[in-house]
């Protein structure tokens, strides 16, 4: 029995570039079930990151529908969509997006600060996650004192503190060496095995093929939707 989380229906998105419109998503329809592990691949400008941002409620369709847990998000206010993001979705970016003057722990606890959770409780949550990610001894380090792999682990911790059900990773290994990149991917896969729905945008074919389901995009369209592991989802 499947558990549908995300459903995109005929989603279109066009950006204005000078005097011309650039179509970045062209009638995209996509269903994502709870616990899936999906890679999104394609050349630069194919719409990969825009699709990820659309699923992450950072962007809004021009036309079409986005349903989250069978509830339409398209016509909701930005405040309501922000609450949905906070409750359901975690983000990981290629460039980490950490604040240089804050320690690793302070960066990771930022989403919890915005909820008004007391400091003692925030620190307990972050330290537990840091321990799981193997960076508990880096809590008081500034970003400039951390390796690329450690920076990405801090970014992953920040994405996990709100206990999201969907994790969106945009080129999470793009700024890492091969060894660190492999560690980060294996870490994300371990989170998927614990039940998190994982979507990764990547240019790396090897990473793309590790995912259970692989989407290919060209010119704003999903050109291929392939089941890498031949999973019979009807039995899941």
C-alpha atoms as a printed R data frame, in Angstrom:
    type eleno elety resid chain resno      x      y       z
1   ATOM     1    CA   UNK     A     1  0.000  0.000   0.000
2   ATOM     2    CA   UNK     A     2  1.529  3.309  -1.040
3   ATOM     3    CA   UNK     A     3  1.460  6.523   0.967
4   ATOM     4    CA   UNK     A     4  1.333  9.495  -1.403
5   ATOM     5    CA   UNK     A     5  3.030 12.613  -0.034
6   ATOM     6    CA   UNK     A     6  3.639 14.865  -3.042
7   ATOM     7    CA   UNK     A     7  1.569 15.187  -6.197
8   ATOM     8    CA   UNK     A     8  2.336 17.670  -8.964
9   ATOM     9    CA   UNK     A     9 -0.296 17.990 -11.683
10  ATOM    10    CA   UNK     A    10  0.500 19.725 -14.989
11  ATOM    11    CA   UNK     A    11  2.789 22.248 -13.279
12  ATOM    12    CA   UNK     A    12  4.127 25.086 -15.418
13  ATOM    13    CA   UNK     A    13  6.678 27.751 -14.470
14  ATOM    14    CA   UNK     A    14  8.071 30.542 -16.630
15  ATOM    15    CA   UNK     A    15 10.625 33.172 -15.612
16  ATOM    16    CA   UNK     A    16 10.941 36.489 -17.350
17  ATOM    17    CA   UNK     A    17 14.446 36.936 -18.788
18  ATOM    18    CA   UNK     A    18 14.701 40.352 -20.377
19  ATOM    19    CA   UNK     A    19 11.824 40.654 -22.802
20  ATOM    20    CA   UNK     A    20 11.401 36.909 -23.215
21  ATOM    21    CA   UNK     A    21  9.812 34.254 -21.054
22  ATOM    22    CA   UNK     A    22 11.923 31.224 -20.151
23  ATOM    23    CA   UNK     A    23  9.858 28.080 -19.544
24  ATOM    24    CA   UNK     A    24 11.632 26.122 -16.787
25  ATOM    25    CA   UNK     A    25  8.862 23.656 -15.942
26  ATOM    26    CA   UNK     A    26  6.600 22.434 -18.739
27  ATOM    27    CA   UNK     A    27  3.473 20.479 -17.745
28  ATOM    28    CA   UNK     A    28  5.306 18.495 -15.068
29  ATOM    29    CA   UNK     A    29  3.268 15.786 -13.345
30  ATOM    30    CA   UNK     A    30  4.872 13.737 -10.579
31  ATOM    31    CA   UNK     A    31  3.774 11.566  -7.649
32  ATOM    32    CA   UNK     A    32  6.109 10.841  -4.719
33  ATOM    33    CA   UNK     A    33  5.366  8.264  -2.040
34  ATOM    34    CA   UNK     A    34  6.544  8.271   1.554
35  ATOM    35    CA   UNK     A    35 10.040  6.841   2.000
36  ATOM    36    CA   UNK     A    36 11.104  7.070  -1.651
37  ATOM    37    CA   UNK     A    37 14.717  7.786  -2.638
38  ATOM    38    CA   UNK     A    38 14.741  9.785  -5.860
39  ATOM    39    CA   UNK     A    39 17.515 11.379  -7.898
40  ATOM    40    CA   UNK     A    40 16.822 14.185 -10.377
41  ATOM    41    CA   UNK     A    41 19.269 14.501 -13.254
42  ATOM    42    CA   UNK     A    42 19.650 16.481 -16.444
43  ATOM    43    CA   UNK     A    43 21.779 19.177 -18.093
44  ATOM    44    CA   UNK     A    44 22.111 22.690 -16.673
45  ATOM    45    CA   UNK     A    45 18.944 24.665 -17.283
46  ATOM    46    CA   UNK     A    46 16.750 21.579 -17.588
47  ATOM    47    CA   UNK     A    47 14.603 22.549 -14.574
48  ATOM    48    CA   UNK     A    48 16.055 20.270 -11.872
49  ATOM    49    CA   UNK     A    49 16.551 22.881  -9.164
50  ATOM    50    CA   UNK     A    50 13.286 24.632 -10.041
51  ATOM    51    CA   UNK     A    51 11.449 21.330  -9.594
52  ATOM    52    CA   UNK     A    52 13.136 20.855  -6.220
53  ATOM    53    CA   UNK     A    53 12.231 24.394  -5.171
54  ATOM    54    CA   UNK     A    54  8.647 23.803  -6.297
55  ATOM    55    CA   UNK     A    55  8.403 20.659  -4.161
56  ATOM    56    CA   UNK     A    56 10.026 22.573  -1.294
57  ATOM    57    CA   UNK     A    57  7.378 25.314  -1.529
58  ATOM    58    CA   UNK     A    58 10.049 27.916  -2.290
59  ATOM    59    CA   UNK     A    59  8.390 28.602  -5.630
60  ATOM    60    CA   UNK     A    60  4.801 28.658  -6.829
61  ATOM    61    CA   UNK     A    61  3.432 27.270 -10.131
62  ATOM    62    CA   UNK     A    62  2.121 29.667 -12.759
63  ATOM    63    CA   UNK     A    63 -0.477 27.022 -13.573
64  ATOM    64    CA   UNK     A    64 -1.110 23.489 -12.366
65  ATOM    65    CA   UNK     A    65 -1.477 22.035  -8.894
66  ATOM    66    CA   UNK     A    66  0.839 20.962  -6.087
67  ATOM    67    CA   UNK     A    67 -0.789 18.715  -3.488
68  ATOM    68    CA   UNK     A    68  0.980 17.916  -0.225
69  ATOM    69    CA   UNK     A    69 -0.736 15.062   1.609
70  ATOM    70    CA   UNK     A    70 -3.646 15.450  -0.832
71  ATOM    71    CA   UNK     A    71 -4.132 19.083   0.171
72  ATOM    72    CA   UNK     A    72 -3.607 21.863  -2.382
73  ATOM    73    CA   UNK     A    73 -0.752 24.263  -1.604
74  ATOM    74    CA   UNK     A    74 -0.999 26.347  -4.755
75  ATOM    75    CA   UNK     A    75 -3.639 28.791  -3.571
76  ATOM    76    CA   UNK     A    76 -2.363 29.139  -0.001
77  ATOM    77    CA   UNK     A    77 -0.763 32.280   1.464
78  ATOM    78    CA   UNK     A    78  3.018 32.514   1.773
79  ATOM    79    CA   UNK     A    79  2.659 32.386   5.567
80  ATOM    80    CA   UNK     A    80  0.749 29.121   5.361
81  ATOM    81    CA   UNK     A    81  3.263 27.683   2.885
82  ATOM    82    CA   UNK     A    82  6.105 28.679   5.217
83  ATOM    83    CA   UNK     A    83  4.425 26.733   8.010
84  ATOM    84    CA   UNK     A    84  4.134 23.699   5.726
85  ATOM    85    CA   UNK     A    85  7.850 23.964   4.883
86  ATOM    86    CA   UNK     A    86  8.769 24.189   8.534
87  ATOM    87    CA   UNK     A    87  6.646 21.175   9.418
88  ATOM    88    CA   UNK     A    88  7.402 18.834   6.520
89  ATOM    89    CA   UNK     A    89 10.540 19.770   4.567
90  ATOM    90    CA   UNK     A    90 14.293 20.011   5.143
91  ATOM    91    CA   UNK     A    91 16.786 21.540   2.688
92  ATOM    92    CA   UNK     A    92 20.444 20.803   1.947
93  ATOM    93    CA   UNK     A    93 22.387 22.985  -0.488
94  ATOM    94    CA   UNK     A    94 25.624 22.686  -2.437
95  ATOM    95    CA   UNK     A    95 27.088 25.807  -0.808
96  ATOM    96    CA   UNK     A    96 26.058 24.839   2.748
97  ATOM    97    CA   UNK     A    97 24.543 28.317   3.482
98  ATOM    98    CA   UNK     A    98 26.047 28.481   6.968
99  ATOM    99    CA   UNK     A    99 26.517 31.801   8.789
100 ATOM   100    CA   UNK     A   100 30.289 32.410   9.215
101 ATOM   101    CA   UNK     A   101 30.104 34.125  12.615
102 ATOM   102    CA   UNK     A   102 28.023 31.359  14.222
103 ATOM   103    CA   UNK     A   103 29.392 28.087  15.555
104 ATOM   104    CA   UNK     A   104 28.370 24.761  14.061
105 ATOM   105    CA   UNK     A   105 25.866 24.218  16.851
106 ATOM   106    CA   UNK     A   106 24.422 27.738  16.524
107 ATOM   107    CA   UNK     A   107 23.997 27.275  12.769
108 ATOM   108    CA   UNK     A   108 22.238 23.952  13.213
109 ATOM   109    CA   UNK     A   109 19.833 25.240  15.868
110 ATOM   110    CA   UNK     A   110 18.622 28.252  13.837
111 ATOM   111    CA   UNK     A   111 15.329 26.638  12.720
112 ATOM   112    CA   UNK     A   112 14.580 25.809  16.360
113 ATOM   113    CA   UNK     A   113 15.361 29.383  17.458
114 ATOM   114    CA   UNK     A   114 12.591 30.571  15.150
115 ATOM   115    CA   UNK     A   115 10.106 28.289  16.909
116 ATOM   116    CA   UNK     A   116 10.829 29.874  20.292
117 ATOM   117    CA   UNK     A   117 12.025 26.604  21.819
118 ATOM   118    CA   UNK     A   118 14.091 27.216  24.989
119 ATOM   119    CA   UNK     A   119 17.863 27.135  24.535
120 ATOM   120    CA   UNK     A   120 18.395 24.081  26.722
121 ATOM   121    CA   UNK     A   121 15.945 22.021  24.659
122 ATOM   122    CA   UNK     A   122 17.409 23.303  21.383
123 ATOM   123    CA   UNK     A   123 20.913 22.317  22.417
124 ATOM   124    CA   UNK     A   124 19.779 18.860  23.462
125 ATOM   125    CA   UNK     A   125 18.182 18.208  20.058
126 ATOM   126    CA   UNK     A   126 21.201 19.503  18.105
127 ATOM   127    CA   UNK     A   127 23.748 17.618  20.200
128 ATOM   128    CA   UNK     A   128 21.821 14.366  19.693
129 ATOM   129    CA   UNK     A   129 21.841 14.867  15.928
130 ATOM   130    CA   UNK     A   130 25.521 15.931  15.912
131 ATOM   131    CA   UNK     A   131 26.329 12.695  17.715
132 ATOM   132    CA   UNK     A   132 24.417 10.684  15.109
133 ATOM   133    CA   UNK     A   133 26.301 12.489  12.330
134 ATOM   134    CA   UNK     A   134 29.709 12.066  13.972
135 ATOM   135    CA   UNK     A   135 30.451 15.780  14.487
136 ATOM   136    CA   UNK     A   136 29.712 16.147  18.209
137 ATOM   137    CA   UNK     A   137 33.315 17.312  18.778
138 ATOM   138    CA   UNK     A   138 32.859 20.156  16.257
139 ATOM   139    CA   UNK     A   139 29.954 21.908  17.994
140 ATOM   140    CA   UNK     A   140 31.937 25.009  19.008
141 ATOM   141    CA   UNK     A   141 33.865 25.358  15.747
142 ATOM   142    CA   UNK     A   142 33.179 28.154  13.275
143 ATOM   143    CA   UNK     A   143 32.501 27.203   9.628
144 ATOM   144    CA   UNK     A   144 35.997 28.357   8.598
145 ATOM   145    CA   UNK     A   145 37.431 25.763  10.997
146 ATOM   146    CA   UNK     A   146 35.566 22.848   9.396
147 ATOM   147    CA   UNK     A   147 36.285 20.645   6.395
148 ATOM   148    CA   UNK     A   148 33.863 20.474   3.463
149 ATOM   149    CA   UNK     A   149 32.437 17.192   4.686
150 ATOM   150    CA   UNK     A   150 31.954 18.586   8.186
151 ATOM   151    CA   UNK     A   151 30.270 21.719   6.797
152 ATOM   152    CA   UNK     A   152 27.790 19.570   4.894
153 ATOM   153    CA   UNK     A   153 27.099 17.481   8.000
154 ATOM   154    CA   UNK     A   154 26.290 20.667   9.912
155 ATOM   155    CA   UNK     A   155 23.964 21.664   7.066
156 ATOM   156    CA   UNK     A   156 22.326 18.233   7.222
157 ATOM   157    CA   UNK     A   157 21.901 18.589  10.984
158 ATOM   158    CA   UNK     A   158 20.227 21.969  10.447
159 ATOM   159    CA   UNK     A   159 17.839 20.294   7.997
160 ATOM   160    CA   UNK     A   160 17.030 17.535  10.491
161 ATOM   161    CA   UNK     A   161 16.350 19.501  13.680
162 ATOM   162    CA   UNK     A   162 12.700 20.050  12.745
163 ATOM   163    CA   UNK     A   163 12.279 16.313  12.075
164 ATOM   164    CA   UNK     A   164 11.162 16.704   8.437
165 ATOM   165    CA   UNK     A   165  9.519 13.903   6.489
166 ATOM   166    CA   UNK     A   166 10.964 15.127   3.165
167 ATOM   167    CA   UNK     A   167 14.650 15.960   2.634
168 ATOM   168    CA   UNK     A   168 15.570 17.936  -0.494
169 ATOM   169    CA   UNK     A   169 19.257 18.008  -1.433
170 ATOM   170    CA   UNK     A   170 20.473 20.225  -4.290
171 ATOM   171    CA   UNK     A   171 23.918 19.022  -5.465
172 ATOM   172    CA   UNK     A   172 24.888 18.068  -1.864
173 ATOM   173    CA   UNK     A   173 28.296 16.716  -2.953
174 ATOM   174    CA   UNK     A   174 29.070 19.430  -5.514
175 ATOM   175    CA   UNK     A   175 31.685 21.193  -3.342
176 ATOM   176    CA   UNK     A   176 33.142 18.069  -1.748
177 ATOM   177    CA   UNK     A   177 36.064 15.813  -2.586
178 ATOM   178    CA   UNK     A   178 35.243 12.267  -3.656
179 ATOM   179    CA   UNK     A   179 35.735 10.672  -0.229
180 ATOM   180    CA   UNK     A   180 33.682 13.311   1.609
181 ATOM   181    CA   UNK     A   181 31.003 13.153  -1.066
182 ATOM   182    CA   UNK     A   182 30.690  9.390  -0.651
183 ATOM   183    CA   UNK     A   183 30.350  9.789   3.119
184 ATOM   184    CA   UNK     A   184 27.618 12.411   2.735
185 ATOM   185    CA   UNK     A   185 25.644 10.309   0.252
186 ATOM   186    CA   UNK     A   186 25.872  7.250   2.498
187 ATOM   187    CA   UNK     A   187 24.697  9.400   5.402
188 ATOM   188    CA   UNK     A   188 21.700 10.661   3.423
189 ATOM   189    CA   UNK     A   189 20.895  7.103   2.371
190 ATOM   190    CA   UNK     A   190 20.961  5.990   5.999
191 ATOM   191    CA   UNK     A   191 18.396  8.700   6.789
192 ATOM   192    CA   UNK     A   192 16.245  7.410   3.925
193 ATOM   193    CA   UNK     A   193 16.404  3.913   5.396
194 ATOM   194    CA   UNK     A   194 15.056  5.403   8.630
195 ATOM   195    CA   UNK     A   195 11.984  6.604   6.738
196 ATOM   196    CA   UNK     A   196 12.812 10.072   5.387
197 ATOM   197    CA   UNK     A   197 11.710 10.707   1.811
198 ATOM   198    CA   UNK     A   198 14.882 11.764  -0.023
199 ATOM   199    CA   UNK     A   199 15.226 13.741  -3.256
200 ATOM   200    CA   UNK     A   200 18.679 14.570  -4.623
201 ATOM   201    CA   UNK     A   201 19.494 16.821  -7.565
202 ATOM   202    CA   UNK     A   202 22.853 15.760  -8.993
203 ATOM   203    CA   UNK     A   203 25.021 15.867 -12.101
204 ATOM   204    CA   UNK     A   204 26.904 12.769 -10.906
205 ATOM   205    CA   UNK     A   205 25.671  9.693 -12.786
206 ATOM   206    CA   UNK     A   206 26.998  7.325 -10.129
207 ATOM   207    CA   UNK     A   207 25.019  9.121  -7.421
208 ATOM   208    CA   UNK     A   208 21.951  9.286  -9.636
209 ATOM   209    CA   UNK     A   209 22.053  5.546 -10.194
210 ATOM   210    CA   UNK     A   210 22.256  4.839  -6.448
211 ATOM   211    CA   UNK     A   211 18.747  6.206  -5.982
212 ATOM   212    CA   UNK     A   212 15.849  3.765  -6.114
213 ATOM   213    CA   UNK     A   213 14.077  6.001  -8.622
214 ATOM   214    CA   UNK     A   214 15.775  8.224 -11.185
215 ATOM   215    CA   UNK     A   215 14.147 11.164 -12.941
216 ATOM   216    CA   UNK     A   216 15.744 12.729 -16.023
217 ATOM   217    CA   UNK     A   217 14.812 16.245 -17.117
218 ATOM   218    CA   UNK     A   218 15.212 18.027 -20.443
219 ATOM   219    CA   UNK     A   219 13.802 21.472 -21.316
220 ATOM   220    CA   UNK     A   220 11.583 21.634 -18.257
221 ATOM   221    CA   UNK     A   221 10.023 18.213 -18.783
222 ATOM   222    CA   UNK     A   222 10.536 14.857 -17.083
223 ATOM   223    CA   UNK     A   223 11.896 12.853 -19.993
224 ATOM   224    CA   UNK     A   224 12.399  9.619 -18.062
225 ATOM   225    CA   UNK     A   225 11.159  8.141 -14.782
226 ATOM   226    CA   UNK     A   226 13.157  4.988 -14.121
227 ATOM   227    CA   UNK     A   227 12.989  2.472 -11.279
228 ATOM   228    CA   UNK     A   228 16.656  1.651 -10.716
229 ATOM   229    CA   UNK     A   229 16.052 -1.238  -8.353
230 ATOM   230    CA   UNK     A   230 12.958 -2.648 -10.045
231 ATOM   231    CA   UNK     A   231 11.013 -2.105  -6.828
232 ATOM   232    CA   UNK     A   232  7.442 -3.311  -6.798
233 ATOM   233    CA   UNK     A   233  5.928 -0.354  -4.961
234 ATOM   234    CA   UNK     A   234  2.550 -2.004  -4.821
235 ATOM   235    CA   UNK     A   235  3.886 -4.293  -2.076
236 ATOM   236    CA   UNK     A   236  5.438 -1.504  -0.011
